[in-house]
Amino acid sequence: MAVAFFFFWVFGLGTLVPNEDVSPGRIVSENGLNILIVGNDENQALGLPGRADTIIVAHIDLDTPSIFFLSIPRDTLVDIQGYAQDKLNHAFTYGGVDLLRSTTEELLNVPIHYYAVTD
């Protein structure tokens, strides 16, 4: 976990926020964590809601140790809870990082332990 915090601190990608809803048993490796990295295009000056332009899931395997990155295309068609099928990046617009996180968890069938949002 120290590697993840160092990575975000060095590159200034944002603050890691823990996900308290991770259910045990849905993990990629026994001793690993998954981090959702989101780049959004929010325009506060115009009052436009943000969409997730960049969606990356980083898996840190603490046993090996190694880091894997999976970039998910923002136009990936998914079922968004409470909404119809839509592009994955629209989950961020509809419900912020929490809805994007849960939608990504369902898409990949892995828990997201932390997330970082940057613009």
C-alpha positions in Angstrom: 0.0 0.0 0.0 2.9 2.3 0.6 3.9 2.0 -3.1 0.4 3.2 -4.1 0.5 6.3 -1.8 4.1 7.1 -3.0 3.0 6.8 -6.6 0.1 9.3 -6.2 2.2 11.6 -4.0 5.1 11.8 -6.5 3.0 12.3 -9.6 0.4 14.5 -7.9 -2.6 12.6 -9.3 -4.8 13.4 -6.4 -5.8 12.0 -3.0 -6.4 8.3 -2.5 -9.8 7.8 -0.9 -10.5 4.3 0.6 -13.6 2.4 -0.4 -15.3 1.0 2.7 -17.7 -1.2 0.8 -15.1 -3.8 -0.5 -16.5 -7.3 0.0 -13.9 -10.0 0.6 -13.7 -12.8 -1.8 -13.8 -10.7 -5.0 -10.1 -9.9 -5.4 -7.6 -10.4 -8.1 -4.8 -11.5 -5.8 -4.9 -12.4 -2.2 -2.5 -9.6 -1.2 -3.4 -6.9 -3.7 -5.4 -3.7 -4.1 -7.2 -2.0 -6.9 -7.2 1.7 -7.4 -9.6 3.6 -9.8 -7.9 6.5 -11.4 -10.3 9.0 -13.0 -9.5 12.1 -15.0 -12.6 14.3 -15.5 -13.4 17.2 -17.7 -15.6 19.2 -15.2 -15.9 22.9 -16.1 -16.9 24.8 -13.0 -16.7 28.1 -14.7 -19.5 27.1 -17.1 -21.3 25.0 -14.5 -21.1 21.9 -16.7 -21.1 18.5 -14.9 -17.9 16.5 -15.4 -17.5 13.2 -17.3 -14.7 10.8 -16.8 -12.4 11.2 -19.8 -9.8 8.8 -18.4 -10.7 5.6 -16.5 -7.8 3.4 -15.4 -7.8 0.6 -12.8 -4.4 0.0 -11.3 -3.9 -3.4 -9.6 -1.0 -3.6 -7.1 0.0 -7.1 -6.3 1.8 -6.8 -3.0 3.2 -10.4 -3.2 5.3 -10.1 -6.3 5.4 -6.8 -6.0 4.1 -5.6 -9.3 1.6 -3.0 -10.7 -0.7 -3.6 -13.6 -2.8 -0.9 -15.3 -6.0 -1.4 -17.2 -7.3 1.5 -19.3 -11.0 1.2 -19.8 -12.4 3.1 -22.9 -14.8 5.8 -21.7 -17.4 4.8 -24.3 -17.7 1.3 -23.0 -21.4 0.3 -22.9 -22.4 -0.7 -19.4 -25.5 -1.1 -17.2 -25.5 1.9 -14.8 -27.4 1.2 -11.6 -30.5 3.4 -11.5 -30.1 4.3 -15.1 -30.3 2.6 -18.5 -27.4 1.2 -20.4 -25.0 4.0 -21.2 -21.4 4.9 -21.7 -19.2 4.2 -18.7 -18.1 7.8 -18.4 -21.7 8.9 -18.0 -21.8 7.1 -14.6 -19.5 9.8 -13.3 -21.9 12.5 -14.6 -24.9 10.8 -13.1 -23.5 9.9 -9.6 -19.9 11.1 -9.3 -17.0 8.8 -8.4 -19.2 6.5 -6.2 -21.4 5.5 -9.1 -18.5 5.2 -11.4 -16.7 3.0 -8.9 -19.6 0.7 -8.4 -20.2 0.5 -12.1 -16.5 -0.4 -12.7 -16.6 -3.0 -10.0 -19.6 -4.6 -11.7 -18.0 -4.4 -15.1 -14.7 -6.0 -14.1 -16.0 -8.1 -11.2 -13.3 -6.9 -8.9 -13.4 -4.6 -5.8 -12.1 -1.1 -6.0 -10.2 -0.4 -2.7 -9.2 3.2 -3.4 -9.9 5.9 -6.0 -8.2 9.1 -7.1 -9.9 11.9 -9.2 -8.0 14.5 -11.1 -8.9 17.1 -13.7 
